[in-house]
Amino acid sequence: MEELKEQFIGAPVEIQITDQEGGDQAPTVKKMVKKIHPCPDYTHLRFYFDDRNFLAVPLSSHVSESDGQWSAIDSNSGLTYTFKKVQVF
């Protein structure tokens, strides 16, 4: 989790949530990650965008990482959460 914090906290990211079934897709959004913490019962990892708003990703998800991108596939819900670091010019 420390590497994840180093890579994304304070960085602008594009967040995409996709449905493996091909249903309705949420639009990609650009956010700034303020902090990353596990939830109180340690079932999800919370990506906070401010002091109240966060996206919770199940810790049971299969995670893949590449340069500037982190993805978690939740087989229970069929959702894939992708965080991609945005380069600012």
Secondary structure, 3 states (H helix, E strand, C coil): CHHHHHHHECCEEEEEEEECCCCCCCCCEEEEECEEEECCCCCEEEEECCCCCEEEEECCCEEEEECCEEEEEECCCCEEEEEEECCCC
